[in-house]
């Protein structure tokens, strides 16, 4: 039975969270946007084919007449593409959900006479086009469930689910790593091999971030031995990272744990709080050192760290690729997909709500071939002269890059993630429909094989460290006394249309790919820790760099090198009871020597400092 609690204080009522359904059927759990909309939800991501029912059984503790409320979303209000029904004990309710024209909200449905005992619930998808259900509330009273996303509504959910008011103490760790992408996996694995007791907190069900099997990018940039170890793939596309970390006795991996709070004391992070996607359990992880590898600078935002966002003005760092005036433009998100030719003709429903976005665009290039291999060609029909495939190759050949599908560059990446993902889905559904419609004989058998519902994340806030790396530092191959690792890669600047400018605004306007002299460049240690939070290190695309410099350092292989470096720094901070800045000021040579050993000999434990004995604080 799914988890819920019958409330008896005022009137019988109970809440059933969709993510807690015992059998999700063909629906998928989407927890990406819970901090904005209030909760994880089930998504009927069937690519135009209705998915199998999600089913669960709950117990009614007290018989009575219950009012039914369902929290859902009409994600294209003028068209209602994603609709579903709720079936209670085999009988569908009269209300069709996802068709009320509203964003996330509680929809009032039928009144039902419920007997005491087992109650079977089914979510019946009607379209296959991404209907979404958050929760179902049964009440014998006249109350209206709270829709706002605030402390009051969260407390209401906890009470109905029988959850404690405060996070469960999970104990103290030597190092807490937040973010299980490539950089976070590298940091956690290196720290554990250095004898640190490590907690890796990740908000997805699989590790890898943009390289995970949910998304599928290849980790580019510097290719160290640890990265190669982590990024080996199983036949289903999953990374070896999870098995490597599970084999480490000092590493604990907590999947589907989203960071929601950070406690600080005198400019130090003391602990962080998470909420689990399934069951809603809130947990507290204390730590001595914290490494933010989330890609979104989440610890810093919650702890009050200094950060940077958007494009700096050219005058600030004298960067040639910077705009004259600073602005909030940033690299957007990308949605990966794959098509195939079936053996028989495949119908596809009319999607006017998607063609509103795609217009007449009919080029499906830039596909994910398989996890770890993207930028595949795709079918096309008609002519789209306003969106050429940008030419990078010496022979002038075009390059069907996956990242040409990009949106959200002018939106707030922290609050608009669902809007950006949904817009890209509409663009892809509409483009697919156009291809089949414009060349019906050639593409009668064409079908959508797969489309991610988790977008590859672009650019968010970046930490401000004791040094900010710039375009000129990379271009001029500047040497730093505190260099720990080298990074590789071109300036890779995604150029967005101005708001309202581009006809196909889900595609990039232009792409600057400047390989400079193709040499590696140095990353100073001062870019890898917070300037004002004393025990906070950073690895990945949100280290202390400008927007332009970040277009090169953002590559996942580069982030793996950051991860190894900050793992070494965290180890030495704990060993010597100092801070990251203290290492720079007093023990830089020791730090550089340790990082050289780690990056040159991989995980040969003969070259590592001995493991320390530790005691785990029970949770």
C-alpha positions as CSV (number, residue, x, y, z in Angstrom):
1,X,0.0,0.0,0.0
2,X,1.2,3.5,-0.7
3,X,2.0,5.7,2.3
4,X,-0.7,8.1,3.7
5,X,-2.2,8.9,7.0
6,X,-5.8,9.3,8.1
7,X,-6.2,12.5,10.0
8,X,-8.8,12.4,12.8
9,X,-8.3,15.7,14.6
10,X,-11.0,17.7,12.8
11,X,-12.5,15.4,10.2
12,X,-11.4,12.2,8.4
13,X,-9.0,13.0,5.5
14,X,-6.0,11.5,3.8
15,X,-3.4,12.4,1.2
16,X,-2.0,10.1,-1.5
17,X,1.1,11.4,-3.1
18,X,1.4,10.3,-6.7
19,X,5.1,9.5,-6.4
20,X,4.2,7.0,-3.6
21,X,2.0,4.9,-5.9
22,X,3.1,1.2,-5.5
23,X,3.2,0.7,-9.3
24,X,4.0,3.7,-11.6
25,X,3.0,1.7,-14.7
26,X,4.1,3.6,-17.7
27,X,4.2,6.9,-15.8
28,X,7.6,8.3,-14.8
29,X,8.6,10.0,-11.5
30,X,9.6,13.7,-12.2
31,X,11.2,15.3,-9.2
32,X,13.2,18.0,-11.0
33,X,10.9,20.9,-10.1
34,X,9.7,20.1,-6.6
35,X,11.2,23.2,-5.0
36,X,9.2,25.4,-7.4
37,X,5.9,23.5,-7.6
38,X,5.9,21.8,-4.2
39,X,6.4,18.1,-4.8
40,X,7.6,15.4,-7.2
41,X,4.9,14.2,-9.6
42,X,4.1,11.4,-12.0
43,X,4.4,12.3,-15.7
44,X,2.7,10.4,-18.5
45,X,5.6,10.7,-20.9
46,X,4.4,8.4,-23.7
47,X,5.5,10.3,-26.8
48,X,1.9,10.5,-28.1
49,X,0.9,7.0,-27.0
50,X,-1.1,6.6,-23.7
51,X,1.0,4.9,-21.0
52,X,0.0,2.1,-18.8
53,X,-2.0,3.0,-15.6
54,X,-0.2,3.8,-12.4
55,X,-1.9,1.8,-9.6
56,X,-1.8,1.8,-5.8
57,X,-3.9,0.6,-2.9
58,X,-4.6,2.7,0.2
59,X,-6.7,2.0,3.3
60,X,-9.7,4.1,4.3
61,X,-9.7,4.1,8.1
62,X,-13.2,5.6,8.5
63,X,-16.2,5.3,6.2
64,X,-17.9,8.4,5.0
65,X,-18.6,10.8,2.1
66,X,-15.3,12.1,0.8
67,X,-14.6,15.0,-1.5
68,X,-11.8,14.3,-4.0
69,X,-9.2,16.8,-5.0
70,X,-6.4,16.2,-7.5
71,X,-3.4,18.5,-7.9
72,X,-2.4,18.6,-11.6
73,X,-1.3,20.9,-14.3
74,X,-2.7,21.8,-17.8
75,X,0.7,22.3,-19.4
76,X,-0.5,24.0,-22.6
77,X,-3.7,25.7,-21.3
78,X,-5.2,26.6,-24.8
79,X,-5.0,22.9,-26.0
80,X,-4.9,20.5,-23.0
81,X,-2.5,18.0,-24.5
82,X,-1.9,16.0,-21.3
83,X,-5.1,14.7,-19.8
84,X,-5.9,11.8,-17.5
85,X,-8.6,10.3,-15.3
86,X,-8.6,9.0,-11.8
87,X,-10.2,5.6,-11.4
88,X,-11.4,4.7,-7.9
89,X,-12.2,1.0,-7.1
90,X,-12.6,0.4,-10.9
91,X,-14.9,3.4,-11.5
92,X,-13.5,6.5,-13.4
93,X,-14.4,9.9,-11.9
94,X,-16.3,12.2,-14.2
95,X,-13.6,14.9,-14.1
96,X,-10.9,14.9,-16.8
97,X,-7.7,16.3,-15.2
98,X,-5.2,18.4,-17.0
99,X,-7.8,20.3,-19.0
100,X,-8.8,23.2,-16.7
101,X,-6.4,25.8,-18.2
102,X,-4.5,26.2,-14.9
103,X,-0.9,25.8,-13.8
104,X,-0.3,23.6,-10.8
105,X,-3.5,23.7,-8.8
106,X,-5.9,21.5,-6.9
107,X,-8.9,20.5,-9.0
108,X,-12.2,19.7,-7.3
109,X,-13.7,16.4,-8.4
110,X,-16.5,14.0,-7.3
111,X,-17.9,13.2,-3.9
112,X,-17.6,9.5,-3.1
113,X,-19.1,7.3,-0.4
114,X,-16.1,5.3,0.7
115,X,-16.4,2.2,2.9
116,X,-13.7,1.4,5.5
117,X,-11.0,-0.8,4.1
118,X,-8.9,-1.1,0.9
119,X,-9.2,1.5,-1.8
120,X,-7.7,0.9,-5.3
121,X,-6.6,4.0,-7.3
122,X,-5.5,4.2,-10.9
123,X,-4.2,7.1,-12.9
124,X,-5.4,6.5,-16.5
125,X,-3.5,8.4,-19.1
126,X,-5.6,9.6,-22.0
127,X,-3.1,11.0,-24.5
128,X,0.5,10.0,-23.9
129,X,1.5,13.7,-24.1
130,X,2.9,14.4,-20.6
131,X,-0.1,14.6,-18.4
132,X,1.0,15.2,-14.8
133,X,-0.4,14.3,-11.4
134,X,1.1,15.5,-8.1
135,X,-1.3,14.2,-5.4
136,X,-4.8,13.2,-4.5
137,X,-6.6,14.4,-1.4
138,X,-9.7,12.8,0.1
139,X,-11.6,14.8,2.8
140,X,-14.9,14.6,4.6
141,X,-14.7,18.3,5.4
142,X,-15.2,21.5,3.4
143,X,-11.5,22.4,3.5
144,X,-9.6,23.3,0.3
145,X,-6.0,21.9,0.2
146,X,-3.3,24.5,0.2
147,X,-1.7,25.2,-3.2
148,X,1.0,27.7,-2.3
149,X,4.6,26.4,-2.1
150,X,5.5,27.5,1.4
151,X,6.2,26.3,4.9
152,X,2.5,26.0,5.7
153,X,1.8,23.7,2.8
154,X,4.9,21.6,3.4
155,X,3.8,21.2,7.0
156,X,0.3,20.2,5.8
157,X,1.8,17.5,3.6
158,X,4.1,16.2,6.4
159,X,1.2,15.9,8.8
160,X,-1.0,14.0,6.4
161,X,1.9,11.7,5.5
162,X,2.8,11.0,9.1
163,X,6.3,12.5,8.7
164,X,8.2,14.1,11.5
165,X,8.4,17.9,11.8
166,X,12.2,18.0,11.7
167,X,14.8,16.3,9.5
168,X,16.2,12.9,10.6
169,X,19.8,13.2,11.8
170,X,22.0,11.2,9.4
171,X,25.2,11.8,11.4
172,X,28.4,13.7,10.7
173,X,30.7,13.0,7.7
174,X,34.2,14.2,7.0
175,X,33.1,15.4,3.6
176,X,29.6,16.0,2.2
177,X,29.5,16.2,-1.6
178,X,26.3,17.6,-3.1
179,X,25.7,16.7,-6.7
180,X,26.3,13.3,-8.3
181,X,27.4,14.5,-11.8
182,X,30.9,13.7,-13.1
183,X,32.6,16.3,-10.9
184,X,30.7,15.2,-7.8
185,X,31.4,11.5,-8.4
186,X,35.1,12.2,-8.9
187,X,35.2,14.3,-5.7
188,X,33.4,11.6,-3.6
189,X,35.5,8.7,-5.0
190,X,38.8,10.5,-4.5
191,X,37.9,11.7,-1.0
192,X,36.8,8.2,0.1
193,X,40.1,6.7,-1.3
194,X,41.9,9.3,0.8
195,X,40.3,7.9,3.9
196,X,37.5,10.4,4.3
197,X,34.0,9.3,5.4
198,X,31.9,10.7,2.5
199,X,28.3,11.3,1.9
200,X,27.3,11.9,-1.8
201,X,23.9,13.6,-2.1
202,X,22.3,13.5,-5.5
203,X,18.8,14.6,-6.6
204,X,18.4,12.0,-9.4
205,X,17.9,8.2,-9.4
206,X,21.1,7.7,-11.4
207,X,24.6,9.2,-11.2
208,X,26.3,11.2,-13.9
209,X,24.3,14.5,-14.3
210,X,24.5,15.5,-18.0
211,X,26.5,12.3,-18.7
212,X,23.9,10.0,-17.0
213,X,21.8,7.6,-19.0
214,X,18.8,9.9,-18.4
215,X,20.6,12.5,-20.6
216,X,23.6,11.0,-22.3
217,X,26.3,13.5,-23.0
218,X,29.9,12.4,-23.5
219,X,32.3,13.9,-20.8
220,X,34.6,16.1,-22.8
221,X,37.5,18.2,-21.7
222,X,40.5,16.9,-19.7
223,X,40.5,13.1,-19.7
224,X,42.1,11.9,-16.5
225,X,42.4,8.3,-15.4
226,X,39.7,8.7,-12.7
227,X,37.3,10.2,-15.3
228,X,37.8,7.2,-17.6
229,X,37.2,4.9,-14.7
230,X,33.9,6.6,-13.7
231,X,32.5,7.0,-17.2
232,X,32.7,3.4,-18.4
233,X,29.1,2.4,-19.3
234,X,27.1,-0.7,-18.7
235,X,25.0,-2.1,-21.7
236,X,22.0,0.0,-20.7
237,X,24.1,3.2,-20.7
238,X,24.5,3.6,-16.9
239,X,27.9,4.9,-15.7
240,X,30.3,2.8,-13.7
241,X,30.4,5.5,-11.1
242,X,27.7,3.9,-8.9
243,X,29.4,0.5,-8.7
244,X,32.7,2.2,-7.9
245,X,31.3,4.3,-5.1
246,X,29.3,1.4,-3.7
247,X,32.5,-0.6,-3.5
248,X,34.1,2.1,-1.3
249,X,33.6,1.3,2.4
250,X,33.9,5.0,3.3
251,X,31.4,6.3,0.7
252,X,27.7,6.5,1.2
253,X,25.5,7.4,-1.9
254,X,22.1,8.9,-1.3
255,X,20.1,9.1,-4.5
256,X,16.9,11.1,-5.1
257,X,17.9,13.4,-2.2
258,X,17.3,17.0,-3.1
259,X,19.0,19.8,-1.1
260,X,16.5,22.2,0.5
261,X,18.3,23.9,3.3
262,X,21.8,24.7,4.7
263,X,22.6,25.5,8.3
264,X,25.6,27.8,8.9
265,X,27.5,29.0,12.0
266,X,30.1,31.8,11.8
267,X,30.7,31.6,8.0
268,X,30.8,27.8,8.1
269,X,28.3,25.3,6.8
270,X,27.3,23.0,9.6
271,X,24.8,20.8,7.9
272,X,22.5,20.5,4.9
273,X,19.0,19.2,4.7
274,X,17.5,17.0,1.9
275,X,14.1,15.7,1.0
276,X,13.8,12.3,-0.7
277,X,11.7,12.1,-3.9
278,X,9.9,8.9,-2.7
279,X,8.3,9.1,0.6
280,X,9.2,12.7,1.4
281,X,11.6,11.9,4.2
282,X,13.7,14.9,5.3
283,X,17.3,14.2,6.3
284,X,20.1,16.2,7.9
285,X,23.7,15.6,7.0
286,X,26.4,17.3,9.2
287,X,29.9,17.7,7.8
288,X,33.3,19.1,8.4
289,X,33.9,20.0,4.8
290,X,31.4,20.5,2.0
291,X,31.9,20.2,-1.7
292,X,29.4,21.7,-4.1
293,X,29.3,19.8,-7.4
294,X,25.6,20.5,-8.1
295,X,26.3,22.6,-11.1
296,X,23.8,25.2,-9.7
297,X,25.8,26.4,-6.7
298,X,23.0,25.2,-4.5
299,X,24.9,25.1,-1.2
300,X,26.2,28.6,-1.8
301,X,22.7,29.9,-2.5
302,X,21.3,28.4,0.7
303,X,24.3,29.4,2.8
304,X,24.8,32.9,1.6
305,X,27.9,32.5,-0.5
306,X,29.0,35.2,-3.0
307,X,28.1,34.2,-6.5
308,X,28.1,35.6,-10.1
309,X,25.4,35.2,-12.8
310,X,25.0,36.0,-16.5
311,X,27.5,37.8,-18.7
312,X,30.0,40.3,-17.3
313,X,30.5,43.6,-19.1
314,X,33.6,43.8,-21.3
315,X,35.0,46.5,-19.1
316,X,35.0,44.4,-16.0
317,X,37.7,41.9,-17.1
318,X,38.6,43.2,-20.5
319,X,37.3,40.1,-22.3
320,X,37.0,40.2,-26.0
321,X,33.9,37.9,-26.1
322,X,32.1,39.7,-23.3
323,X,29.2,42.1,-24.3
324,X,29.6,45.9,-23.8
325,X,26.9,45.8,-21.1
326,X,26.5,43.1,-18.5
327,X,23.2,41.1,-18.7
328,X,21.5,38.0,-17.4
329,X,21.9,35.9,-20.5
330,X,23.2,32.4,-19.8
331,X,23.5,29.1,-21.6
332,X,20.1,27.4,-21.7
333,X,18.9,23.8,-21.3
334,X,18.8,21.1,-24.0
335,X,16.5,18.2,-24.5
336,X,17.9,15.0,-26.1
337,X,15.9,12.7,-28.3
338,X,16.1,9.9,-30.8
339,X,14.0,8.7,-33.8
340,X,14.0,5.5,-35.8
341,X,12.3,3.9,-38.8
342,X,9.9,1.2,-37.7
343,X,9.0,-1.9,-39.8
344,X,5.5,-0.6,-40.4
345,X,3.8,2.8,-40.8
346,X,3.5,4.7,-37.5
347,X,0.7,7.2,-36.9
348,X,1.3,10.4,-34.9
349,X,-1.5,12.5,-33.5
350,X,-2.1,16.1,-34.6
351,X,-0.2,18.4,-32.3
352,X,-1.3,22.0,-33.0
353,X,-0.1,23.0,-29.5
354,X,3.4,21.9,-30.5
355,X,3.4,23.4,-34.0
356,X,2.7,26.7,-32.3
357,X,6.3,26.5,-31.1
358,X,8.0,24.6,-34.0
359,X,6.1,26.5,-36.7
360,X,7.3,25.0,-40.0
361,X,10.7,23.7,-38.7
362,X,11.3,20.2,-40.0
363,X,14.9,19.2,-39.3
364,X,15.5,16.5,-36.6
365,X,19.3,16.6,-36.7
366,X,21.2,16.7,-33.5
367,X,20.0,13.3,-32.0
368,X,21.4,11.2,-29.2
369,X,22.7,8.1,-30.9
370,X,23.2,6.3,-27.6
371,X,24.3,7.4,-24.1
372,X,27.8,8.8,-24.5
373,X,27.5,9.4,-28.3
374,X,25.4,12.4,-29.4
375,X,25.3,14.8,-32.3
376,X,23.7,12.4,-34.7
377,X,22.0,13.3,-38.0
378,X,18.3,13.0,-38.3
379,X,15.5,13.1,-40.9
380,X,14.4,16.4,-42.3
381,X,11.8,17.7,-44.8
382,X,11.4,20.9,-46.6
383,X,13.9,23.8,-46.1
384,X,14.8,25.8,-43.1
385,X,17.3,28.4,-44.3
386,X,17.1,30.5,-41.2
387,X,18.7,27.9,-39.0
388,X,21.8,26.5,-40.8
389,X,23.9,23.8,-39.2
390,X,26.9,25.8,-38.1
391,X,30.1,24.9,-39.9
392,X,33.1,23.9,-37.7
393,X,35.0,21.4,-39.8
394,X,38.0,22.4,-42.0
395,X,36.2,21.2,-45.1
396,X,33.2,23.4,-44.3
397,X,30.9,20.4,-43.5
398,X,28.0,21.1,-41.2
399,X,27.8,19.7,-37.7
400,X,24.4,18.5,-36.4
401,X,25.1,19.3,-32.7
402,X,22.6,18.1,-30.1
403,X,23.0,21.5,-28.3
404,X,21.5,23.4,-31.2
405,X,18.2,22.6,-29.5
406,X,18.5,25.0,-26.6
407,X,16.1,27.3,-24.8
408,X,15.8,29.4,-21.6
409,X,18.8,31.7,-22.0
410,X,16.8,34.7,-20.8
411,X,14.7,33.0,-18.1
412,X,15.6,32.4,-14.5
413,X,17.1,28.9,-14.5
414,X,16.1,28.3,-10.9
415,X,12.4,29.0,-11.3
416,X,11.7,28.3,-14.9
417,X,13.1,24.8,-15.4
418,X,9.7,23.2,-16.1
419,X,8.7,25.9,-18.5
420,X,12.0,25.5,-20.4
421,X,11.7,21.7,-20.6
422,X,8.1,21.9,-21.7
423,X,8.9,24.4,-24.4
424,X,11.6,22.1,-25.8
425,X,9.2,19.2,-25.7
426,X,6.7,21.2,-27.8
427,X,9.4,22.2,-30.2
428,X,10.5,18.5,-30.7
429,X,6.9,17.1,-31.0
430,X,6.1,19.8,-33.5
431,X,9.2,19.3,-35.6
432,X,8.6,15.6,-35.6
433,X,5.1,16.1,-36.8
434,X,6.3,18.5,-39.5
435,X,8.8,16.0,-40.9
436,X,6.1,13.3,-41.1
437,X,3.5,15.6,-42.6
438,X,5.8,17.3,-45.2
439,X,7.2,14.0,-46.4
440,X,4.5,11.4,-45.7
441,X,5.7,8.7,-48.1
442,X,9.4,8.9,-47.1
443,X,8.7,9.0,-43.3
444,X,5.5,7.0,-42.9
445,X,7.4,4.6,-40.7
446,X,9.2,7.2,-38.7
447,X,8.6,7.1,-35.0
448,X,9.9,8.9,-31.9
449,X,12.0,6.2,-30.2
450,X,13.0,8.2,-27.1
451,X,12.8,11.7,-25.7
452,X,14.4,12.7,-22.4
453,X,12.1,14.3,-19.9
454,X,15.1,15.5,-17.9
455,X,16.8,18.4,-19.7
456,X,20.6,18.7,-19.9
457,X,21.2,21.7,-17.7
458,X,23.0,24.8,-18.9
459,X,24.4,27.7,-16.9
460,X,23.4,28.8,-13.4
461,X,25.1,30.9,-10.8
462,X,28.9,30.6,-10.3
463,X,30.8,30.9,-7.1
464,X,33.1,33.9,-6.5
465,X,36.3,32.6,-5.1
466,X,39.5,34.3,-4.1
467,X,40.3,34.5,-7.8
468,X,38.0,34.8,-10.9
469,X,39.4,33.0,-14.0
470,X,38.9,35.0,-17.2
471,X,39.0,34.6,-21.0
472,X,42.4,36.2,-21.1
473,X,43.9,33.8,-18.5
474,X,42.9,30.9,-20.7
475,X,43.8,32.5,-24.0
476,X,47.2,33.7,-22.7
477,X,48.0,30.4,-20.9
478,X,48.6,32.3,-17.7
479,X,50.7,30.4,-15.1
480,X,49.5,30.5,-11.5
481,X,51.6,29.5,-8.5
482,X,48.5,27.8,-7.0
483,X,47.6,25.7,-10.1
484,X,46.3,22.3,-9.1
485,X,45.0,20.9,-12.3
486,X,44.9,21.7,-16.0
487,X,41.7,21.9,-18.2
488,X,41.2,21.4,-21.9
489,X,38.8,22.7,-24.5
490,X,37.7,25.6,-26.7
491,X,35.7,28.6,-25.8
492,X,32.2,27.2,-26.6
493,X,29.8,30.1,-26.4
494,X,26.1,29.5,-27.2
495,X,24.6,32.6,-28.7
496,X,20.9,33.0,-28.0
497,X,18.3,35.0,-29.9
498,X,17.2,38.2,-28.2
499,X,13.8,37.8,-26.6
500,X,11.2,37.7,-29.3
501,X,13.8,37.9,-32.1
502,X,14.2,34.4,-33.6
503,X,11.6,32.6,-35.6
504,X,12.8,29.3,-34.2
505,X,13.8,30.4,-30.7
506,X,14.3,26.8,-29.5
507,X,17.4,26.7,-31.7
508,X,20.7,28.6,-31.2
509,X,21.2,31.8,-33.1
510,X,24.9,31.2,-33.5
511,X,27.8,29.3,-31.9
512,X,31.3,30.6,-31.1
513,X,33.8,27.7,-31.0
514,X,37.3,29.1,-30.5
515,X,39.9,26.5,-30.0
516,X,42.6,29.1,-29.3
517,X,46.0,27.3,-29.6
518,X,44.4,24.0,-28.6
519,X,46.7,23.8,-25.5
520,X,45.6,23.0,-22.0
521,X,45.3,25.8,-19.5
522,X,45.7,26.2,-15.7
523,X,43.0,26.2,-13.0
524,X,44.2,28.0,-9.9
525,X,43.2,26.6,-6.6
526,X,41.7,29.9,-5.5
527,X,38.9,29.3,-8.1
528,X,37.8,26.1,-6.3
529,X,36.5,27.5,-2.9
530,X,34.1,30.1,-1.7
531,X,35.4,33.6,-0.9
532,X,33.2,33.9,2.1
533,X,32.1,30.5,3.3
534,X,35.1,29.0,5.1
535,X,34.5,25.2,4.6
536,X,32.9,25.2,1.1
537,X,34.7,24.0,-2.0
538,X,33.4,23.8,-5.5
539,X,33.9,21.6,-8.6
540,X,32.3,21.7,-12.0
541,X,30.8,24.4,-14.2
542,X,30.1,26.8,-11.3
543,X,33.6,27.3,-10.1
544,X,34.9,30.9,-9.9
545,X,35.1,31.9,-13.5
546,X,33.6,34.5,-15.8
547,X,30.8,33.6,-18.2
548,X,33.3,33.5,-21.1
549,X,35.9,31.4,-19.2
550,X,33.2,29.1,-18.0
551,X,32.3,28.3,-21.6
552,X,35.6,26.3,-21.6
553,X,35.9,25.1,-18.0
554,X,32.3,23.8,-18.0
555,X,33.2,20.6,-19.8
556,X,32.5,17.5,-17.6
557,X,36.0,16.1,-18.0
558,X,37.3,19.4,-16.7
559,X,34.9,19.1,-13.7
560,X,36.4,15.7,-12.9
561,X,39.8,17.3,-12.5
562,X,38.2,20.0,-10.2
563,X,36.6,17.1,-8.2
564,X,40.0,15.4,-7.6
565,X,41.6,18.7,-6.5
566,X,38.9,19.6,-4.0
567,X,38.8,16.1,-2.6
568,X,42.5,16.5,-1.8
569,X,41.9,19.9,-0.3
570,X,39.1,18.6,1.9
571,X,41.3,15.8,3.1
572,X,44.1,18.2,4.1
573,X,41.7,20.7,5.7
574,X,40.4,17.9,8.0
575,X,43.9,16.6,8.6
576,X,45.3,19.9,9.6
577,X,42.1,21.5,11.1
578,X,42.3,24.4,8.6
579,X,40.2,26.0,5.9
580,X,40.6,26.0,2.1
581,X,42.1,29.5,2.3
582,X,44.4,28.3,5.1
583,X,45.7,25.7,2.8
584,X,46.5,28.3,0.1
585,X,48.3,30.5,2.6
586,X,50.2,27.9,4.6
587,X,50.2,24.4,2.9
588,X,50.0,25.0,-0.8
589,X,53.0,22.9,-1.5
590,X,51.6,19.9,0.3
591,X,48.3,20.3,-1.5
592,X,49.9,20.5,-4.9
593,X,52.0,17.5,-4.2
594,X,49.0,15.5,-3.1
595,X,47.0,16.5,-6.2
596,X,49.9,15.6,-8.5
597,X,50.0,12.2,-6.9
598,X,46.3,11.6,-7.3
599,X,46.1,12.7,-10.9
600,X,49.3,10.9,-12.0
601,X,48.7,7.5,-10.4
602,X,44.9,7.3,-10.5
603,X,43.8,5.3,-7.4
604,X,47.0,3.3,-6.7
605,X,46.6,3.3,-3.0
606,X,50.4,2.8,-2.4
607,X,50.7,6.5,-3.4
608,X,47.8,7.7,-1.3
609,X,48.0,8.8,2.3
610,X,46.9,6.1,4.7
611,X,43.3,5.7,5.5
612,X,42.3,7.2,8.8
613,X,40.2,5.4,11.4
614,X,36.9,7.0,12.0
615,X,33.6,6.6,13.8
616,X,30.4,7.1,12.1
617,X,27.8,9.1,14.1
618,X,24.6,7.0,13.9
619,X,21.6,8.5,12.1
